[in-house]
């Protein structure tokens, strides 16, 4: 998984930029886009969670290959 570190860094950068933009909008308008904030952070958290799940499966599969290929987990 050669792009995982890049994706994590990109998500952190995008979350920081999003937070700054929301704070600016709040400063100008006086209300916060609650639904948009919830949807954005749910999306980025889900992406990172799936990336971690993929990485765990790759590690488990790699260890399984070293142990003779008997896959007991059904992965």
Protein Blocks (a to p, Z undefined) as FASTA:
>chain_A
ZZlmmmmmmmmmmmmmmmmmmmmmmmmnopacfklmmmmmmmmmmmmmmmmmmmmmmmmm
mmmmmnnopafkoZZ
